[in-house]
Amino acid sequence: IENMKKLYNYYSSHFKKSYKLIKSGLKEDNLLYFFKRILELCETHSTNRTLSSTVLNNHIPKFNSSERMKMLKELENFNLIEITHKGRSINIKLNPKIEKMPPKEVLQKYLEAPK
């Protein structure tokens, strides 16, 4: 029975993550890539632990503006980032809990499906 509970929890969490991504029209690989790039850019280009949308536009050209916004909102729903609007400008701030964690650990813990 314990093993059945473990399997249920595993498949349940995996389904919820997949369903959210499918419902929002995002591919999991793209979201993972996008978040990985945000983590890398935070290390190199952030000012006061904040990234501007300009930095994202210049350093992640793979996605257009609407795709980027969908992914940012999805990451915000996962409580991984905080989006603030200042006029037409958008700033992205990492969640303080994950800020000090190594990027690989953050990706495994929050976005990748359990193995």
SETI-372796 format. One line per 8 residues: number of its first residue (from 0); their letters; for each residue x, y, z of C-alpha. Coordinates in Angstrom, 3 decimals. Layout:
# SETI-372796
NUM> A> X,Y,Z ~ ...;
# end
This chain:
# SETI-372796
0> IENMKKLY> 0.000,0.000,0.000 ~ 2.885,2.382,0.771 ~ 4.340,1.752,-2.680 ~ 0.970,2.470,-4.228 ~ 0.833,5.792,-2.364 ~ 4.303,6.691,-3.647 ~ 3.320,5.837,-7.210 ~ 0.097,7.798,-6.907;
8> NYYSSHFK> 1.920,10.875,-5.570 ~ 4.536,10.634,-8.293 ~ 2.058,10.342,-11.151 ~ -0.287,12.888,-9.634 ~ 2.408,15.582,-9.344 ~ 3.764,14.757,-12.790 ~ 0.285,14.970,-14.315 ~ -0.443,18.312,-12.636;
16> KSYKLIKS> 2.800,19.822,-13.942 ~ 2.219,18.436,-17.430 ~ -1.414,19.501,-17.503 ~ -0.524,23.063,-16.485 ~ 2.087,23.269,-19.238 ~ -0.215,21.788,-21.878 ~ -3.091,24.016,-20.811 ~ -0.911,27.133,-21.064;
24> GLKEDNLL> 0.416,26.024,-24.472 ~ 4.031,25.756,-23.334 ~ 6.461,22.958,-23.943 ~ 8.264,21.743,-20.848 ~ 11.633,21.782,-22.625 ~ 11.186,25.428,-23.597 ~ 10.191,26.432,-20.081 ~ 13.165,24.555,-18.634;
32> YFFKRILE> 15.531,26.179,-21.131 ~ 14.058,29.625,-20.475 ~ 14.360,29.301,-16.697 ~ 17.886,27.926,-16.989 ~ 18.842,30.993,-19.037 ~ 17.227,33.299,-16.456 ~ 19.296,31.664,-13.714 ~ 22.468,32.120,-15.774;
40> LCETHSTN> 21.638,35.741,-16.556 ~ 20.916,36.473,-12.893 ~ 24.483,35.484,-12.080 ~ 26.009,37.678,-14.777 ~ 23.629,40.538,-15.637 ~ 21.441,41.275,-12.630 ~ 21.398,44.623,-10.862 ~ 20.208,44.490,-7.263;
48> RTLSSTVL> 19.157,40.865,-7.887 ~ 16.798,42.054,-10.647 ~ 16.777,41.384,-14.391 ~ 15.168,43.773,-16.843 ~ 13.091,42.606,-19.770 ~ 15.708,44.198,-22.044 ~ 18.334,41.738,-20.793 ~ 15.946,38.845,-21.470;
56> NNHIPKFN> 15.149,40.153,-24.960 ~ 18.816,40.569,-25.838 ~ 20.117,37.308,-24.373 ~ 17.235,34.901,-25.023 ~ 16.245,35.621,-28.638 ~ 14.810,32.116,-29.120 ~ 11.328,33.256,-28.006 ~ 9.133,36.121,-29.124;
64> SSERMKML> 7.569,38.585,-26.698 ~ 4.265,36.754,-26.186 ~ 6.009,33.396,-25.601 ~ 8.344,35.049,-23.095 ~ 5.414,36.582,-21.209 ~ 3.582,33.225,-21.050 ~ 6.691,31.565,-19.643 ~ 7.337,34.368,-17.167;
72> KELENFNL> 3.762,34.099,-15.899 ~ 4.087,30.312,-15.607 ~ 7.332,30.675,-13.627 ~ 5.615,33.246,-11.431 ~ 2.760,30.764,-10.858 ~ 5.381,28.258,-9.673 ~ 6.642,30.996,-7.268 ~ 10.097,30.862,-8.805;
80> IEITHKGR> 10.192,34.502,-9.878 ~ 8.428,37.764,-9.134 ~ 7.423,40.059,-11.986 ~ 7.156,43.795,-11.381 ~ 5.975,46.378,-13.878 ~ 7.466,49.838,-13.981 ~ 5.691,51.719,-16.720 ~ 6.164,49.622,-19.852;
88> SINIKLNP> 9.288,48.004,-18.449 ~ 9.211,44.602,-16.772 ~ 11.638,43.508,-14.059 ~ 12.170,39.933,-12.943 ~ 13.384,38.969,-9.509 ~ 14.202,35.444,-8.343 ~ 12.422,34.033,-5.336 ~ 14.747,34.603,-2.326;
96> KIEKMPPK> 14.496,30.901,-1.382 ~ 16.113,29.795,-4.622 ~ 18.438,32.731,-5.095 ~ 21.358,31.179,-3.236 ~ 20.824,27.633,-4.539 ~ 22.951,26.294,-7.411 ~ 21.032,26.457,-10.729 ~ 21.169,22.693,-11.282;
104> EVLQKYLE> 19.580,22.032,-7.885 ~ 16.842,24.609,-8.510 ~ 15.943,23.012,-11.845 ~ 15.841,19.512,-10.389 ~ 13.811,20.512,-7.371 ~ 11.223,22.782,-8.963 ~ 10.823,22.058,-12.667 ~ 12.020,18.618,-13.611;
112> APK> 9.686,15.690,-13.073 ~ 10.761,13.302,-10.298 ~ 12.603,10.218,-11.496;
# end
